[in-house]
Amino acid sequence: MPRVTDYDAISFQYDCRYRVRDFRGIEQALLQFVGPADSAKLLEVGCGTGHWLGFLATCGRSPIGMDSSKQMLLRAREVSSEWTLLQARAEVLPFPNSYFDRVFCINSCHHFTNKPTFLSEARRILQPSGGLMVIGLNPHQGQDKWWVYDYFPETVRLDKERYQSTAEIQAAMEQFGFIRCEVREVQHIRAMMPARRAVQQGFLERGYTSQLAILSKQEYEAGMGRLNKATEDAAALGEDLLLTTDLRFFGVFGWI
């Protein structure tokens, strides 16, 4: 049984990632995908607290945001009372056929219970010439280096269970009638941070990322034990333990 992230419980910590990471590559991919027409009907599935809704709003767009978590949507509502927000599941999109010009999900598809059903639903609600964009990690290729994977090794297996490979997503899109499907790397994050600073800024709390949130209490505490020991060993040598992030985000694109 795949583990499920309780986003209601971690909604207050979710935006931490956007305060410390530069997602300029994803921003550019999103703008290119939605196109220049400010009248286009846009839907974000898995909008969370509304980060990408806010970004598009600054660019003159008015997307609809949808998420299954009530608390995440309440956080989004605190940011703007003008956004159109709906609580619903990705597998049952509450819209008529051929309604949207673009549908996108960013770092959320791995949470969907039935990913093929979501793709089918996205195809249904898209207009002719409409497009779908799915952005996320691809842990199956083994290129990523991440301190979360290093000190909490269970997360590697769990991510391979939760995430489809980009090839699988592309093949599924084609199966549901999308054309001109392609995969592109849209963001490569490289960063190093002293472990002590990461602790101070809350990056080691379970709500920082879903990879930590889905761990059992025992798995999380064991990982923190490994990390604390490594921090102490480095300090004994007069050094700071550095936490490495080297992650690639890929976009899978399909068109009607």
C-alpha positions as CSV (number, residue, x, y, z in Angstrom):
1,M,0.0,0.0,0.0
2,P,1.6,3.3,-1.1
3,R,2.2,5.8,1.7
4,V,0.2,9.0,1.5
5,T,1.3,12.5,2.6
6,D,-1.0,14.2,5.1
7,Y,-0.8,17.7,3.6
8,D,-3.4,19.0,6.0
9,A,-0.9,18.3,8.8
10,I,2.2,19.9,7.1
11,S,0.5,22.8,5.2
12,F,2.0,25.4,7.6
13,Q,5.6,24.3,6.6
14,Y,5.1,23.7,2.9
15,D,6.2,27.1,1.6
16,C,9.6,26.8,3.2
17,R,11.1,25.4,0.0
18,Y,10.2,28.4,-2.0
19,R,12.0,30.7,0.4
20,V,15.4,29.0,-0.1
21,R,15.3,27.5,-3.6
22,D,15.4,29.3,-6.9
23,F,12.9,27.6,-9.2
24,R,13.6,29.9,-12.2
25,G,13.8,27.0,-14.6
26,I,10.3,25.8,-13.7
27,E,9.1,29.3,-13.9
28,Q,10.4,29.6,-17.5
29,A,8.9,26.3,-18.5
30,L,5.5,27.2,-17.0
31,L,5.4,30.6,-18.8
32,Q,6.4,29.0,-22.1
33,F,3.8,26.3,-21.7
34,V,0.8,28.6,-20.8
35,G,1.7,30.8,-23.8
36,P,1.1,34.6,-24.3
37,A,-2.7,34.6,-24.3
38,D,-3.9,36.2,-21.0
39,S,-7.4,34.9,-21.8
40,A,-6.4,31.3,-21.8
41,K,-8.2,29.0,-19.4
42,L,-5.6,27.5,-17.1
43,L,-5.9,24.8,-14.4
44,E,-3.3,23.7,-11.8
45,V,-4.0,20.3,-10.3
46,G,-2.4,19.9,-6.9
47,C,-2.0,23.7,-6.4
48,G,-1.1,23.4,-2.7
49,T,-0.7,26.7,-1.0
50,G,-0.8,28.6,-4.4
51,H,2.8,29.3,-5.1
52,W,2.4,28.8,-8.8
53,L,-1.0,30.5,-8.9
54,G,0.7,33.5,-7.4
55,F,3.6,33.4,-9.9
56,L,1.2,33.3,-12.9
57,A,-0.9,36.1,-11.3
58,T,2.1,38.4,-11.4
59,C,2.4,37.6,-15.1
60,G,-1.2,38.6,-15.8
61,R,-2.8,35.1,-15.7
62,S,-5.7,33.9,-13.7
63,P,-5.5,30.1,-13.4
64,I,-7.9,28.0,-11.4
65,G,-6.3,26.1,-8.5
66,M,-7.4,22.6,-7.4
67,D,-6.2,20.5,-4.5
68,S,-7.5,17.6,-2.3
69,S,-6.1,19.2,0.9
70,K,-8.5,21.6,2.7
71,Q,-5.7,23.1,4.8
72,M,-3.4,23.7,1.8
73,L,-6.3,25.6,0.1
74,L,-7.0,27.6,3.2
75,R,-3.3,28.7,3.2
76,A,-3.7,29.7,-0.5
77,R,-6.8,31.6,0.4
78,E,-4.8,33.6,3.0
79,V,-2.5,34.7,0.2
80,S,-5.2,35.9,-2.1
81,S,-9.0,36.1,-1.8
82,E,-9.3,36.6,-5.6
83,W,-8.1,33.2,-6.7
84,T,-10.6,30.5,-7.8
85,L,-9.9,27.5,-5.7
86,L,-11.6,24.1,-5.6
87,Q,-11.1,21.1,-3.3
88,A,-11.3,18.0,-5.4
89,R,-9.3,14.9,-6.3
90,A,-7.1,14.7,-9.4
91,E,-8.9,11.5,-10.5
92,V,-12.3,13.3,-10.7
93,L,-11.8,16.7,-12.2
94,P,-15.1,18.6,-11.7
95,F,-15.2,20.4,-15.0
96,P,-17.0,19.9,-18.3
97,N,-15.4,18.4,-21.4
98,S,-13.1,20.6,-23.5
99,Y,-13.1,23.4,-21.0
100,F,-9.4,24.3,-20.5
101,D,-6.6,25.4,-22.8
102,R,-3.8,24.2,-20.4
103,V,-3.7,21.8,-17.5
104,F,-0.5,21.5,-15.4
105,C,0.8,19.9,-12.2
106,I,4.1,20.8,-10.6
107,N,5.6,18.4,-8.1
108,S,2.3,16.9,-7.3
109,C,1.5,14.1,-9.7
110,H,3.4,11.5,-7.5
111,H,0.7,12.1,-4.9
112,F,-2.2,11.1,-7.1
113,T,-3.8,7.8,-6.2
114,N,-4.5,6.8,-9.8
115,K,-2.2,8.5,-12.2
116,P,-3.7,7.0,-15.5
117,T,-7.1,8.2,-14.4
118,F,-5.8,11.7,-13.9
119,L,-4.3,11.7,-17.4
120,S,-7.6,10.5,-18.9
121,E,-9.4,13.3,-17.0
122,A,-7.0,15.9,-18.1
123,R,-7.4,14.8,-21.7
124,R,-11.2,15.0,-21.3
125,I,-11.3,18.6,-20.0
126,L,-8.8,20.0,-22.5
127,Q,-9.9,21.9,-25.6
128,P,-8.6,21.0,-29.1
129,S,-5.0,22.3,-29.3
130,G,-4.8,22.3,-25.5
131,G,-1.8,21.0,-23.6
132,L,-0.8,19.1,-20.4
133,M,2.4,19.6,-18.5
134,V,3.6,17.4,-15.6
135,I,6.7,18.4,-13.7
136,G,8.5,16.3,-11.1
137,L,11.5,14.3,-10.1
138,N,12.6,11.1,-11.8
139,P,14.3,9.0,-9.1
140,H,14.4,6.0,-11.4
141,Q,17.4,7.2,-13.4
142,G,19.7,7.3,-10.4
143,Q,21.4,10.6,-11.1
144,D,20.1,12.6,-8.1
145,K,22.2,13.2,-5.1
146,W,20.3,14.5,-2.1
147,W,21.0,14.5,1.6
148,V,17.4,13.2,2.3
149,Y,18.3,10.1,0.3
150,D,21.7,9.8,2.1
151,Y,20.4,9.9,5.7
152,F,16.9,8.6,5.2
153,P,17.6,5.8,2.8
154,E,14.0,4.5,3.0
155,T,13.0,7.5,0.9
156,V,14.8,6.2,-2.2
157,R,12.6,3.1,-2.4
158,L,9.4,5.1,-1.5
159,D,10.1,7.7,-4.2
160,K,10.6,5.0,-6.8
161,E,7.1,3.6,-5.7
162,R,5.4,7.0,-5.8
163,Y,7.0,8.5,-8.9
164,Q,6.5,7.2,-12.4
165,S,9.5,7.5,-14.6
166,T,9.3,10.2,-17.3
167,A,9.2,7.5,-19.9
168,E,6.2,6.0,-18.2
169,I,4.4,9.3,-18.1
170,Q,5.1,10.0,-21.7
171,A,3.9,6.6,-22.8
172,A,0.7,7.0,-20.7
173,M,0.0,10.4,-22.3
174,E,0.3,8.9,-25.7
175,Q,-2.0,6.0,-24.7
176,F,-4.7,8.5,-23.8
177,G,-4.4,10.4,-27.1
178,F,-1.9,13.1,-26.4
179,I,0.4,14.0,-29.4
180,R,3.8,15.6,-29.7
181,C,4.7,14.2,-26.3
182,E,8.2,15.1,-25.1
183,V,10.3,15.1,-22.0
184,R,12.6,18.0,-21.1
185,E,14.8,18.8,-18.1
186,V,13.4,22.0,-16.8
187,Q,15.4,22.6,-13.6
188,H,18.6,21.5,-12.1
189,I,19.2,22.4,-8.4
190,R,22.7,22.3,-7.0
191,A,23.2,23.5,-3.4
192,M,25.2,22.8,-0.3
193,M,24.1,23.9,3.2
194,P,25.7,23.3,6.6
195,A,23.7,20.9,8.6
196,R,23.5,23.2,11.6
197,R,22.0,25.9,9.5
198,A,19.5,23.4,8.0
199,V,18.4,22.5,11.6
200,Q,18.0,26.2,12.5
201,Q,15.9,26.9,9.5
202,G,13.6,23.9,9.9
203,F,14.7,22.0,6.8
204,L,15.0,18.7,8.8
205,E,11.5,18.8,10.2
206,R,9.2,16.2,8.8
207,G,6.9,18.8,7.2
208,Y,9.7,20.2,5.0
209,T,9.3,17.7,2.3
210,S,6.9,14.8,1.6
211,Q,9.8,12.4,1.5
212,L,10.3,13.0,5.3
213,A,6.6,13.3,6.0
214,I,5.7,9.8,4.8
215,L,8.4,8.1,7.0
216,S,7.3,6.2,10.1
217,K,8.4,7.8,13.4
218,Q,11.1,5.1,13.7
219,E,12.4,5.6,10.2
220,Y,12.6,9.4,10.7
221,E,14.3,9.2,14.1
222,A,16.8,6.7,12.8
223,G,17.7,9.0,10.0
224,M,18.0,12.0,12.4
225,G,20.3,9.8,14.4
226,R,22.5,9.1,11.4
227,L,22.6,12.8,10.5
228,N,23.3,14.0,14.1
229,K,26.2,11.5,14.4
230,A,27.7,12.7,11.1
231,T,27.3,16.3,12.3
232,E,29.2,15.4,15.5
233,D,31.9,13.5,13.7
234,A,32.5,16.5,11.4
235,A,32.6,18.9,14.4
236,A,35.2,16.7,16.1
237,L,37.4,17.4,13.1
238,G,36.7,21.1,13.2
239,E,34.4,20.9,10.2
240,D,30.8,21.6,9.4
241,L,28.8,18.8,7.9
242,L,27.5,19.9,4.5
243,L,24.2,18.7,3.1
244,T,24.2,18.3,-0.6
245,T,21.3,18.8,-3.0
246,D,21.7,17.9,-6.7
247,L,18.3,17.3,-8.1
248,R,16.8,17.4,-11.6
249,F,13.2,18.2,-12.4
250,F,11.7,17.1,-15.6
251,G,8.7,18.3,-17.5
252,V,6.6,15.9,-19.6
253,F,4.5,17.7,-22.2
254,G,1.6,16.5,-24.3
255,W,-0.9,18.2,-26.7
256,I,-4.3,17.6,-28.1
